[in-house]
């Protein structure tokens, strides 16, 4: 009985070490992929999320102003009355 317990303990230890090394390996692969992604983004000179959000807000504000100007022009056109 003690021999089987010894074998089971050794087997459990091997499985535990294998799982830990697998976890470490997967984390390392993920880190490598993230760094490669960051390198590619840097080379492409893409904007960051914060810069994109700021630019998006600016564009939406300009679109609102443009709509207001168009509405003001169209309201002026409808206010004209024919002279008799």
N, C-alpha and C positions, 0 to 999 in steps of 0.2 A: 504494500500500500504506500509506503514511504517513497519507493522508487517511482511509482506512477505519479505521485504528487510532485516529486522533483522534476520529472519529465514535463509535466503540465506547467510548472512554474517557469522552466526554461523556455518552453514553447510560447507561453504568454509574454515573456520578456522579449523574445525575438519579434513577435507580432507588434508589441508596443513600440519597439525601436524602429521597426519598419514603417509604422504609421507616422511616427515623428519625423523620420527622414523624408517620407513622402510629403508631409506637410511643409517641411522646410524647402524641399525641392520645388513644390508648386508655388510657394511664396516667392522664391528666387526667380522663377520663370516669369511670374507676374511683374515683379520689379524690373526685370530686364525689358519686358515688352513695354511697360510704361515709360521707361527712359528712352527707348527707341521712338515711341510715339511723340514724346516731347521734343526729341531732336528733329524729327520730320516737321513738326509744327513750327519750330523755330526757323528751320531752313525755308519754309514756305512763307514766312513772315505774316502769319495769320494774326488777327487781333485776339485779345483775350476776351473772356466773357464779359468782364466789366466794361471794356471799351465798346464791345458790341452793344451792350445794353444802353450805354450813353448815346451812341450813334443812332440806335433805334428810336430813342426818345426824341432826339433832335429831328429826325425825319418825320416822326408822327406830329410833332409840333409844327413843322413847316407845312405839312399836309393840311392841318387844321387851319392855319393862317391862309393858305391858298384857297380853301373852301370858303372861308369868310370873305375873302376878296371877291371871289366869283359870285357869292350870294349878294354882296353889296352891289356889284355891277348889274346883276340880273334884276335886283329890286329897283334900281334906278331906271332900267329900261321899262319896267312895268308901270312906273309912276308917270311916265310921259302921257300927256293928254293932247289930242289933236286940237289944233286951233281952228276956230270957225271963221 
